[in-house]
Structures are given as structure tokens and as C-alpha cells.
Amino acid sequence: MNGPHDMGGMQCFGPVLPEQNEPLFHASWEGKALALTVAMGASGAWNIDQSRSTRESLPPATYLGSSYYEIWIRGLEQLMLSRDLVTQAELTSGPPPSRWHGYCKPTKCGPHWQQARLANAPWQVPPTLLLAPASWRVTCTQRGTPACPATCVAT
Amino acid sequence: MPGVLGRIIETYETDVGPHNGARVVATAWVDPAFHDWLSKDATAAIASLGYTGRQGEHMVALMCSPTEHHMVVCTLCSCYPWPVLGLPPVWYKSAPYRSKVVRDPRGVLADFGQTLPASTHVRVWDSTAEVRYLVIPQRPKGTEDWTEAQLAALVTRDAMIGTDLLQAVS
């Protein structure tokens, strides 16, 4: 689908401006935005193409007026809202909802993250799982993958 | 930041970055068999050096020569070979680069202070949802007796995207 993201060949954006000694992130929240998006991909509630489509479906003025990681966060909000993983009221209020408590065990997450990074990409998640109702109680057995990245986020 | 979010950030701050791609390039420069393998099956050749996984599942190496130069873009967003280059710089994800490089690649090179000979053909590769490209720049003249480690230190991130041209060493 055509949209504001389809920029190849447009002529209105001016010169490329490389930044000398550019930092990896320009603010600490950018790193969190990247990590949150990657971590939530392990929930299996969407695949990478669905997350791309969600970012590209932001209102055109919002897309063009947002920085890269702003687009990621706005996209992640839409993905989580559309799958009932969070409500708008919870997003607005700030603190994690109490129903999330105990779902993430950070001590288990580190090794699993490395396994997941070096193994399958989110777009290789089986379609049957993508069509299943989103759940925070996905288990290793259900995912059926040795790396079981879902464990990091969902149990 | 503790926990898995901190581990994810740390991975891209320390483990994964353009030093990985520079090693691939330097290996290709000193080892003709690896260069040949990289040309034919970049995913496997790069994996043999230990670089696999997310955003590098389907790799293609683009060999620059005096007659042909390669540049890589993702016009739709930011697709980039994470295992060998890390996270992309802001300019790579920016509207000016995504829009301009497919229409005026030499103009983009000028934005980076670079000029290609008029006789060199330029090819611009637009990343798909899955395929990731790594530009293998020409080995600079004057480095004939350099070690692989010395060569790797010469290779810039931008040269592996195609927006930098490595200069001869005197």
C-alpha cells in the first residue's frame, strides 16, 4: 500500500545530513523504545510485517512529523491496543497494570534474548500462533521452539 | 537498566556493530576462497565468522569494482543488516536519504563529500522485507602487505553501505 513511508524518488526532503561521531541513541528513551519493541516481538502477538504495517499506517502527518523511535513507540502502542494487551487508560496513566506483575522474570530473559536474536526472526513465527488470541500466558510448549523467546516476556 | 531491556540495549552498544562487517570485508580482501563464497552465498560465508540472526537471515554481498559501485537503502523504512553493521545511523533512516539515493545517488555521494569517476556505473539496492545487503568496497591501493586486522580498521561503516569511498593509503 502506498503511503507517506514510500519515499523512494520523492524530491522535497533536501540533502542528506550525516552526523559526525553519531551516538547510537540520541536519548536514553530511544534505547528503551528499541528494546521494548524487540522484547514485545517475543510475545508472538504479531509478526514483523504486521509491526511494519502498523507503523506505516500511522496518520501521514504523524508519521512525517515523528522521529524514528517515536514512530516505533506509536506503532507499539497501536499493536498492543489492538490486541488488548493494554488499554488506552493504562497507557495514559503510566505505571504498569497490576495484572502484568510477575509475568516477566528478568533473570531468565538475558540468555533467552541472545538465543532468540541468533535464531529465528519474528516473521518466522508459525502463522497458527499469529492467528491465536493474544495471551500473556504463552508457554514454551505452545511455541514449540527451543529458544522459546516468549518465555522472556510472557511467563 | 536491569533486566532484558538492558541486555537488548547492551547487545547493540557493545557486541553488534560495524566492526563485525569490517572483519567480513577484510577477510574477503585477503582470502580469495572466502571472497568467492561470499559472492555466491553471503549468508553462509558471514555465518562462518559467527555473525547470524535477526535482520541478517538472508544476506547478499555486493562487490564494488573500478567499473561498478553499489549503494544500499531501505526506501520504505530502515531495513539494515544488523548482525554485521549494528543499528542504522539516523541519516540512513531519514527521509532525505530514502528519497534521494534512488533518484540521485551521485548527489548523495556529494552530500558525503565523495565523488565517483563518471565512468563508474552506480547500482542502488532497495532492501526488501527480508534481504539485507552488505557492500564490499574496493581494497584501497597501498595496502598490499597489510594484515587482516589492519585492513579491518580501515573499513568504515559508510563504505559498507556505499556512501563512503575508501581512499588509497600512502
Interface residues (C-beta under 8 A of the other chain):
Chain A: H5 D6 M7 G8 G9 M10 Q11 C12 F13 G14 P15 V16 L17 P18 E19 E22 L24 F25 H26 G31 K32 L34 A35 L36 V38 A39 I48 D49 R52 R55 E56 L64 Y68 C104 P106 C109 G110 H112 W113 Q114 A116 R117 L118 A119 A121 W123 C152 V153
Chain B: M1 P2 G3 V4 L5 G6 R7 I8 I9 T11 Y12 E13 T52 G53 R54 Q55 E57 V73 T75 L76 C77 S78 G86 L87 P89 V90 W91 K93 S94 A95 P96 Y97 R98 S99 K100 V101 V102 R103 G107 V108 D111 F112 D126 A129 E130 D158 T163
